[in-house]
Amino acid sequence: MLYIYSLSSLLAGLFIVNAIFAYQTKHIDPALWPTVKYQLIVLPLFWLASLAIGYGIKFGYKAIGQLTFVLTASKGIEIVVCVALGYWFMHEVPTWKTWAGLAIVIVGFFITKLK
């Protein structure tokens, strides 16, 4: 059950953080004051995302017992979320380089799990 809590917390937190920045890139004027105003408005969402990511790492560590693997897996999840949000906000279709990068991360999961 801890696996599900960890995965769902990480997905939620990483999705919130990356969606905030993707929305800012697409829809917020790059001038200083509109950006400051937007960042102040979304500050509670950053707190929520930080809490979710923290609990995702904590539950993942409790379930697996290896922090390196949990942190590497969270980076892999973040890459997948970034690809999805890039497609959603910017209509960017992943190239072979993106898939190669994801393959490298997956290989990294297996390497970190080896003892």
Secondary structure as UniProt FT lines:
FT   HELIX           2..27
FT   HELIX           32..41
FT   HELIX           43..64
FT   HELIX           67..90
FT   HELIX           96..113
//
